[in-house]
Amino acid sequence: MATDPGAGSWALTTVTGADTLTDVHALIEKMMCAGQVEDEDRFPFEIAVAEIAANIVEHAGDGAPVTMRLELRLSPDRIEACFQDDGRPARVDLETVRMPGDMAERGRGLAIALAALDELSYRRRGGSNRWILVRERADPA
């Protein structure tokens, strides 16, 4: 279910499934329509959010659905996303993430997200995973 928690803020709470990525893209579109975001910020941010969402859908539940919340925030100088899910812990060290070789069929999502963002962090607390994504706006509104 998508909600508008306040000016400059949008949220989606869902149980992951076949429509999750479509719902995530729809929420991003809602945010982008509400504020003027240049393509040089919009496209990398949207790609990064989609990559993290896809990882949650695929890996957090180990094949089973998980409850996921996505909050988006738009401010004059930055775009932010915060994911929270009740899936299993992500076994990832963001300091060591690298783009895999050309022949690799998987494993590019986190590297792509890191390249597209100014900040990406992951934290596990109290049975919940939390991902924070930040892109500084190239041309602040």
C-alpha positions as CSV (number, residue, x, y, z in Angstrom):
1,M,0.0,0.0,0.0
2,A,1.5,3.4,-1.0
3,T,1.0,6.4,1.2
4,D,2.0,10.0,1.2
5,P,3.3,10.6,4.8
6,G,3.9,14.3,4.2
7,A,5.3,16.9,1.8
8,G,8.4,15.6,0.2
9,S,7.9,12.1,1.5
10,W,6.3,8.9,0.1
11,A,6.0,5.4,1.5
12,L,5.1,1.9,0.4
13,T,4.5,-1.0,2.7
14,T,4.1,-4.4,1.1
15,V,4.7,-8.1,1.3
16,T,7.2,-9.0,-1.4
17,G,5.9,-10.8,-4.5
18,A,5.5,-10.6,-8.2
19,D,4.3,-6.9,-8.2
20,T,6.8,-5.5,-5.8
21,L,9.2,-4.0,-8.3
22,T,6.3,-2.5,-10.3
23,D,5.0,-1.0,-7.1
24,V,8.5,0.4,-6.2
25,H,8.8,2.0,-9.7
26,A,5.3,3.5,-9.3
27,L,6.2,5.1,-6.0
28,I,9.4,6.6,-7.5
29,E,7.4,7.9,-10.4
30,K,5.0,9.6,-7.9
31,M,7.9,11.3,-6.2
32,M,9.5,12.4,-9.4
33,C,6.3,13.9,-10.7
34,A,5.9,15.9,-7.5
35,G,9.3,17.5,-7.7
36,Q,11.5,18.6,-10.5
37,V,14.4,16.1,-10.6
38,E,16.9,16.3,-13.5
39,D,17.5,13.1,-15.4
40,E,21.2,13.1,-14.3
41,D,19.9,12.4,-10.8
42,R,16.6,10.6,-11.5
43,F,17.9,7.7,-13.6
44,P,20.9,6.7,-11.3
45,F,18.7,7.0,-8.2
46,E,15.9,4.9,-9.8
47,I,18.3,2.3,-10.9
48,A,19.9,2.1,-7.4
49,V,16.5,1.8,-5.7
50,A,15.4,-0.9,-8.1
51,E,18.6,-2.9,-7.5
52,I,18.2,-2.9,-3.8
53,A,14.5,-3.7,-4.0
54,A,15.3,-6.6,-6.3
55,N,17.9,-7.9,-3.9
56,I,15.4,-7.7,-1.0
57,V,12.7,-9.6,-3.1
58,E,15.2,-12.3,-4.2
59,H,17.4,-12.8,-1.1
60,A,15.8,-11.4,2.1
61,G,13.2,-14.1,2.3
62,D,15.3,-16.9,0.9
63,G,12.5,-17.7,-1.6
64,A,9.6,-16.7,0.8
65,P,7.8,-13.3,0.9
66,V,9.0,-10.7,3.5
67,T,7.4,-7.5,4.7
68,M,9.1,-4.5,3.1
69,R,8.7,-0.8,3.7
70,L,10.2,1.8,1.4
71,E,10.3,5.5,2.3
72,L,11.3,8.1,-0.3
73,R,12.3,11.6,0.6
74,L,12.9,14.5,-1.8
75,S,14.6,17.7,-0.6
76,P,16.2,20.5,-2.5
77,D,19.7,19.1,-2.2
78,R,19.2,15.3,-2.1
79,I,17.0,12.3,-2.8
80,E,16.8,9.5,-0.2
81,A,15.4,6.0,0.0
82,C,15.1,3.9,3.2
83,F,14.2,0.2,2.9
84,Q,13.3,-1.9,5.9
85,D,12.4,-5.6,5.8
86,D,11.9,-8.4,8.2
87,G,13.9,-10.9,6.1
88,R,17.1,-12.7,7.0
89,P,20.3,-10.7,7.5
90,A,22.2,-9.7,4.3
91,R,25.7,-11.1,4.4
92,V,27.4,-8.2,2.7
93,D,30.3,-5.9,3.3
94,L,29.7,-2.8,1.2
95,E,33.4,-1.9,1.5
96,T,34.4,-4.9,-0.5
97,V,31.7,-4.8,-3.2
98,R,33.1,-4.8,-6.7
99,M,31.7,-5.2,-10.2
100,P,32.1,-8.8,-11.2
101,G,33.9,-9.9,-14.4
102,D,32.3,-9.5,-17.8
103,M,31.3,-13.1,-18.0
104,A,29.5,-13.1,-14.6
105,E,25.7,-13.6,-14.9
106,R,24.9,-12.2,-11.5
107,G,26.3,-10.0,-8.7
108,R,26.1,-6.5,-10.3
109,G,23.3,-5.0,-8.3
110,L,25.1,-3.7,-5.3
111,A,28.1,-2.5,-7.4
112,I,25.7,-0.6,-9.7
113,A,23.8,0.9,-6.7
114,L,27.1,2.0,-5.1
115,A,28.2,3.7,-8.3
116,A,24.9,5.5,-8.7
117,L,24.7,6.9,-5.1
118,D,26.6,9.2,-2.9
119,E,25.8,7.0,0.1
120,L,24.7,3.4,0.6
121,S,24.5,1.8,4.0
122,Y,23.2,-1.4,5.4
123,R,22.4,-2.2,9.0
124,R,20.7,-5.1,10.8
125,R,18.9,-4.2,14.1
126,G,16.3,-6.1,16.1
127,G,15.3,-8.6,13.4
128,S,15.1,-6.0,10.7
129,N,17.3,-5.0,7.7
130,R,17.7,-1.4,6.9
131,W,19.2,0.0,3.7
132,I,19.7,3.8,3.3
133,L,20.3,5.2,-0.2
134,V,21.3,8.9,-0.8
135,R,21.9,10.7,-4.0
136,E,23.0,14.4,-3.7
137,R,21.3,16.4,-6.4
138,A,23.6,17.7,-9.1
139,D,21.5,20.9,-9.6
140,P,19.7,21.5,-6.2
141,A,16.2,22.8,-6.7
